[in-house]
Amino acid sequence: MLFFELSHYFQRLENTPSRNAMTEILSELFRESGTDEIGKLCYLLQGRVAPLYEPIEFGVGDKLMIRSIAKANGVEDSVVQKAFGKFGDLGSAAQNLKIQNSNLKTISQNVKVEEVYKRLMVIAGMGGEGSQDQKIEALADLLGSLDALSARYFVRIPLDKLRLGFSDMTILDALSWMLMGDKSQRARLEEVYNIRPDIGLLASQIKTHGIAGLSHVKAVVGAPILASLCQRLPTADEMIKKMGTVAVEGKYDGVRVQIHYKQLKNLNFKIKTFSRNLENTTDMFPELQDVGDQLHAQEVILDSEAVGMDPVTGKLIPFQETSTRKRKHEIQASLLKVPLRFFIFDILYKDGKDLLSTPLSERRMILEETIGEGNKGDTGAMGNMLVIAPQIVTDSPERIRTYHDEQIKKGLEGAVVKKWHSPYEPGRRGYSWVKFKEEEGKTGKLTDTIDAVVMGYYRGEGKRAGFGIGAFLVGVKKEEEFVTITKIGTGVTDEMWKELIKMFRRQISDIRPKQYPEVPNMLEPDVWIEPKIVVEIAGDDLTKSSTHGAGVAVRFPRLVRIRTDKSPAQATSVTEVEKMYREQGGR
């Protein structure tokens, strides 16, 4: 397939508001693609050249792209900057300049998708001294050979700003549509995707082998499995009624970490770690490279929570301090300042065997056989790096309540209650796991925090004018869209405002993103933000609202923290918010 042809599909997708119409356009694209290119097409649709969990980034920002476009068109950087200011989008700026300067160089509509993909892979691999100039040269060279429409979409890919308005779930719908002419295979595709979230691999397999190709896609060490998620139930009595015998564990205020360990000489890794949003976080946890003596397995996948611990007292440290490891240069300092321990609460795979369908009661036994004491060395109050999370097994609501209260007194968030004979359910928020964070029986209070997506922000006044932001609009998930639930302007420190505006400016959109339905004028932000940033918010309670798209609003909302470990797909849903409203006594 030619990149020119792909660009026409991009254009149709960009101009299509209907989710069903986008699904049909994508299925048409997939039918027209070859078996050797459909996987690459799926990555390009994500603005990538590899699965989300592979740490392959282009390292291309607006400034570098401006220089590349200028070089390709034989103009000054200021000319591109002016066009960028006019259109608010570098893709549109590149397209416009290409049209104006089409006589500058013979352009081609014969550049293949395969060639663009290969060149992007090369650009992503450029690093070290002189790499910025190399990237400019490579980008300009390819841009110079592309037609105007192709330039529009090519520029957006390394900037991660394709703005086509759909998620991986729409791609799964389209793959089902390609095979069956409907969405009947979506559930099966999603089930496999949750175990192996590599959209390119899935597409290649079913393009080659049909739906039977999904049987070739299995869990492997080195590729993350989507995390199992917790539902909410208001009382311990309801938990036992719905779940029967349960395991009860502490709910740690840390960072969810999926640990992949492989003890083979010919592989270039022993340990990889992933966050719940599939980010490869291996570099954040160098201390895990020394846990081999604790693991009685050749290969294993573990689910855990990384929690900071005071090296003298052994007491747990809150999330805000645990999550300071964000940049490589901060990690070594954090090793000393906030040493971690990893509380292991599940095992998903061991020595070639997928354990996802194995009941929790059996997985727990396997986990206890897998993690040993190891050589603790001089760790003081810290103990082993890997710690099996303590638990009790009960069918008594009173015992759940008592255990929950004990965890609160220890400084934990509460308890997690798990159905004792349940499988591990990747990517699902079912009733196999339920969180128990607040005091039972509270009414008129928001009993849990909400994970919301930032939709846009309002420019500040007074002191906040210096930050360039005074408040921001957030929403919750409604299928594949996001609807408003509140504006946040409190609970934010000066340092958080500075961090937020930096994050927001990287995701600015010159138009309202397609994932946001109509927003009332009174709520419309000064600046729209692409749906990429998740924040955790608290509030006094939920009230009915005819203004907000969620149908309810958070009263007295406040920011708890930025959730860089969560993706928009993992945001709280409208259904969950409605349930929380009913649980607090609303009707």
N, C-alpha and C positions, 0 to 999 in steps of 0.2 A: 504494500500500500504506500502511496505517495503521501508525504507530509501535507501537501496541498489539499489532498482529499480529506485527510484527518482534520485539517483546519476548518473545512466546511462543516464537518460534523460538530466541531467545537462551537462554531458560529450558531448552528441550529440549536444546540443545547443551551448556549448562553441566552438566546432569544426566546426560549420556551419556559413559561412559568409553570406549566402543568407537570406534576410528578409522573403521571402515567405516560404522557407524551415523551418525557425525557427517557423513560424506561424503554419505550418502543424505538426511539432513535438509537439508544445504546445497543439494543439487541440487533438492530440493522447493522450497526458498525461491527459488532462481533461476528455476525454472519458473513460479512464481506472480508473479514480479516483471515489471514492464514493461521495454521496451527502453530507456526513458529513465531508469530508476531502478536498474537492476542494477549499473551502475558505481558509483553512490553507495553502494549496499548493500555492495559489496566494500570500499570505503574505510572505512565505518563498522565492518565486521567487523574491520578492522585497528586500530580506535580512531582513525581519521584522517578527513580530508575531502579528501585529495589523495594522490597517489603518495608512497611513502616518500622519494623523492629531492627532493621539493619542500619547501623550508624553511618550512613552515606549521605552527606549533605553537600550542596553545591557551593556554599560559602559565597554567594553572590547577593549583594545588597543593591539598593537603588543607585548609589554613587558609582559603583563599578559597572552596573548596567548602563547608566547614562554615558559613561566613557566608551563603552562598547558600541552603543547605538551611534554615537557621534563618529567614531572611527569607521563604522560600516558605511555611513552616509557621507563621509568626507566633510563634516561640519564641525563647528566648535561645540564644546560641551554646553555652553550657554543656550545654544539653539534647542538642544534636546531638553534642557531644563525648562525653557519657556513653553515648549510643547507639553511637557509633563504638567506644568502648572495649569495649562489650558484644559487638558483632558482629565487630569487627576489619575492617570493610569499610564504607565510606561509602555504597555503593549499598544495602546491606542496611539501614543506618541510615535512609536516606531513605525506603525502602519502609515500614519499620516506623512512622516518624513520620507518613507519609502515611495509613497505615491508622488510626492513633490520632486524626488530625486531619482526617479526610475530610469532616467537617461544616463545616470552616473556609471552604471555597470550593468551588463547583461544579467538579468535575473532568470532563475529557473523555476519551473513548476515540477521538475523531475527529481527533486531530492526525496529519497525514500525515508519512511519512518525509521527503518533500521539504521540508516546513516545518522539521523538526528539522535537517536537513542545512544548509539556508540559514541558520538561526540560529547554528549552530555555525561556519559560515564567517564570519559577522559577528563572532562572539566571537573567533575566531582572528585576525581583522584588527584588533582593538582594541589600541592601544598608546599610549604617551606618558602625559602627566600626566592623572590621573583615570581611567585605563583600568581599574584594579582595581575601583573602584566601578561603572564601566559594566558590567564583566563580571558582577559580583555581581547587579546589577539585571537583566541579560539572562538569566542562569541561573535566578534566582529566578522571573522572569516565566514562563519556559517550564516550570520544575518545578511551578509552581502550577497549570498547566493539564493536567498529566499524571496518569494513574492510578498506583496504587502500584507495580505491576510495571514499568511504563514508567519510572518514576522510578528504580527500582533499576538499570536498565541505562543510562539516559541519563547518570546521575551518573558511571558508570564510564568512559564514552567519553572525555571530556576529561582524565580522570585517567590514561588509558592503562592501565586495570585491568579490562578486560572479562573476562579470565580464562576464555575459552571453551576454551582448550587445543588450538589447532591453528595451523598455519602457512599461508603462501601455497601450499605444495605440496598441502595438503588442499583448498584452494579450487580449485586446478587439477584435482584429482581430481574434485571436485564439478561443475565445468564440463563435464568429459568425460562424467560420469554424466548430466548434464542433456541432453546431445546424443545419447549413444549407449546409455545404460543400463548402462554399464560404464566402466572406466578405460582403454580402448583408445587414447584420444587424449591421454593424460597426457604421453607423451614428446614429442609434437608441440607441445602447449601449453607445456611446460617449455622446449623449444628456443626458442620465440618469446619467452617470458617472460625468458629469459636475455639476449636481445638488447634487449628493451624491457620492463623490469620494472615495468610499470604494470598492475596486476591489474584495475583498473576499466576501462581501455581495452580489454584483452583480452576481458573479460566482455561489454562493450557490442558489440564487433565480432562475437563469435560468437552473441550473442543475436539480433543483427540479420541476420547473413549466414550463420550456421552455421559449420562448420569452415573454409569458404572465406574467412571474414572475417579469418583469421589472415594472409592474404596482404597485407592492408592495413596490418599492423603492422610497421614497419621501423625500423631504426636512424636516429636523428636527432641532430643536434648539440643539446645541451641536456638530453638524457635519457641517463643512464648505461647502459653495457653492463656486464653482470656480468664481473668480472675472470676471466681464465684462471688456473688454479691449478696448482701443482706436485705431481707424484707423488714417490715415493721409490724409488730403486734403490741397493743397497749398494756397487756397484763400477763403475768406469769400463768394464770389460770387458762387464758386463751392459748398460750404457747403449748401447754401440755395437752389441752383438748385437741389442738390441730396437729401436733407433732408426736405425741406419745412419749416414749423414753428419749431423753435428750442428753447430749454432752454440753456442759456449760464451761466456757473459758472466759478469761479476762479480755476486755476490749482495750487494746493498747493504743496510746496516742503517739503513733510513730509513722513510719513510711512503709507501705506495702511493698514487699520485695519478693519476686519469684526467682529462686536460685537454681541454676542449671550447672550440674557438676559432671564432668566426664574425665575419667582417668585412662587416657590412651596416649601413648607416646607420639603417634604420628599426627595428632591434632594440634592446632595452634592455640588451643585454649583448654584450661581445666575448669574455669569458672566463668559463667556469664550470668548477669542479673538483668531483670526487666521490671519496669514499673507497671502499674495497672493500666496505663495508657499505651503500653507496648514499647516504651522508650528503652533503649539499651543503656543501662546505668552501671555497667561493669566498672568503669573508671571511678565511680563514686565510692566504691566499697573495696579498696585494695586489701583490707584486712582479711577478706574472704579467701584470698589466695593461700592462706595458711591453715585451712580447716580440713584438709585431706585426712588427717589422722583421726578426725571425729566421725568420718563417714565410712560405713561398712557397705560399700557399693562401688561398682565400676562406673555406673552412670545413674543419675537421679535428678528429679525435678521436685523442688520443695516450695511450699507456700509459706511465707513468713511475714513478720512485721519487724522492721529495724527500729530499735528504740535506743535513744541516748541514755547513758547510765553514768552516774557520778562514780568515778574510779575509787573514791575513798569510802563512801557510804554504801555504794551499791544501789542507791535509789534511782528510780527512773526519772528522765528529764523530758519535759513537754516537747511536742511536735515542733514548735517554733525554733527551738534550739537544735533539735535532731535534723531538721531540714535545711541546715545552713550549707550543706555540701552541694552547691549549685555549679560552681566553676572549678575547673581542674586545679587552678592555683590555690584554691581554698581548701582542697581536700586534705593535704598533708597537715595543715594547721588544725583542721577539724578532728583528725585522728587523735591528736593530743587533747584538744579542748573538749570535744564531745565524743568520747569513745562509744562505740555501739555494741549492742548485743542483738542477736537475731532470734526472735521467739518463733520457733517452727511449729505450725499448727496443722499442717497437712502434707501429704506426700502424693504426688500425681503420677509418678512414673519411676520405675526402678528396674535396671538391668534388662532393658528390652521389653518390659511389660507395662502396658498402659493400665493405670489403676483408677481411671476416672469413674468407671461403672462399679468398682468395688465398694461395698458399703463402708461408711465411715468407721464402724466398729473394727473392721478388718484393716483398713488403712492405718488406723491408730496403732495397731499391733505391729504392722510393718514399719511404721515410723519409729517406734521405740526400738525395734531391732536394728534400724539403719543408723541412728545417731547415738554415738557412744560418748564416753567421757573425754577421750583423747588426752593429749599432753597439755595440761593447762598452763604450765610454765609459771612465770611470776606475774599473775594477774590480780593479786590482791583481792578486793571484794568483788571483782568482776566475774570470776568463774569462766566457764567455757564460752567461746564465741557463739556457738550454736546451742540454744536452749530449747528443749521441748516444752511448749506452752502447757502449764498445768491445767487440769480440767477435772470436773466431777461428772459422773453419770447418774441421772436421777429421773424419776417421774413425778416428783413432788414440787408443786408450785411454791410452797414455803421454802424449800431448799434452794430453789432458783433465786427467790427474793433475798435470802440470807447471803448467798454467794455473791450476788450482784452488789449488795451493800458493802460486803468485805472488799470488793474490788475498788469501789468508790473511795473507801477509806485509805486504800493503798496508793491513791492518786491516779488510778486508771479511769477510763471514760464510762465504765460499766461492764456489761457482760455480753457475750455472743452466745446464743443458744442454737444448737445444731441437732437436727434429727439424727439419732444414733445409727440408724440403718440406711441412711440416704447416700446416693452417689454424689460425686463432685460434679457440679453443674456449671461448666465454663460459660461466662458471659451472662448468666441468668440471675435475675433477682427474684428467686422463688422462696418458698416457705421451708426449704431445707435448712436455711440459715436465717436467724432473726436477731436483730440487735436490740438490746435492752439498756438504753443509755440514761433514762431519767427516772425520777421517782414515780411509782405507780399511782394512778388515780388522779394525777394533776388535771385540772380542767382550766380552760381559758388561758393556757400557756402553750407556746410552740414547743412540742416535746422533743424535737430533733432539729438539727441544722438542715439547710437546703443547699445543694450543690447547683449553682446557677451559672448560666453562660452570659458573659458581658456582651451586650448588643450595641452599646454606644456610650458616649460621655458628653457632659455639659461643661462648657468653659467656666472657669472659676471667677469669683469676684473677691475683692478685698485681699486678704492674705493668700487665698487659694489661687488668685490670678497669677501669682508667681509660679505655681505648679502647672498652670495651663489647664486645670481640671478642678471642678467643684463638686461633681457628683457623677454617677454613672448608672445606666439603665441595665437591668439584668432580666433574664427570662429563663423559663424551664422548658423541657422537651415535650413536644406534642407530635408524636410520630417522628418525621424527619425535619420538622420545623421547630422554631423556638418562639414562644409567646411570652409577653412581658408579665412580670409579677411584682416588681418594685423598683424604686430608685434608691441608690445607696449614697449617703453623704456623711455618715457618722461611723464611729468605730475605726477610723483610719488615722494612723499616725503620719507625721510629716514624711518619715522615711518610706512608709508604704505608699503615700501619694506619689513620691518620686519614682518608686519602682513600678507602680501601676501605669503612670503616664509613659514610661519607657516601653512597657509591654504593649500598651494600647497603640502607640504611634507606629509600631511595627505591623499592625493589623488594620490600619485605617482603610476604609472603602469609600470611594467618592459617591457611591449610590447605596441605597438600602439593600443589603444582601438578600438574595432570593429566598433564603431560609427563614426570613422574618415576614410574617403576614402583615397586613396593614396595621400601622401603629397610629393611634390618635394624635392629632396635632399637639395637644397639651403634653404628650410624652415624648414626642420626637426629639432625639438628641441633636446637639450641634454637630457631632461627628459620629458617623457610623463605624462600627468595628466588625470585622469578619468573625464568625462564630468559632473562635479558637481558644479563648481564655475562660477557664472555670474558676469560680470563687465560691467559698463556703460562707454562707450567711446565716445569722441567727435573727430572732425577732421576738417580740412579746407574744404575738399570736397571729392568726390568719383571719381576715375579714372578707366578706363577700365584696366583689368589685365588678362594676359594669365597665370600668375603664380599662383594666388590665386584661390581656388576652387569656390569661390562665383562669379567669373567672373569680379568682381570689387574690388578695394582696397581703403582703407581710406588713404588719403594723410595727412601727419603730424598728426598722431593719438596721442591722449593723454588720460590718465585715468582720468575719472571724479570721480568715486567711485565704491566700491565693493557693489554688490547688493545681500546681504544675504537674502533679502525678496523675491527674484525671483528664480524660478527653471529653469533648462536648457530648459524645455518644453516651457517656456515663453520668450525665447531668440528671438531676431529679426530674421525674416526669410529671405532667399534669395529673395523671391518675394517682400518683403518690401524694401529691399536694392535696388533692381532693380528699384522700383518705385521712391525711393528717388533720384536715379541717374538721372532718366528722369526729375523729378521735378526741379533739379538744372540746367537743360539745356542740359544734356547729351543725346546722341542718341545711 
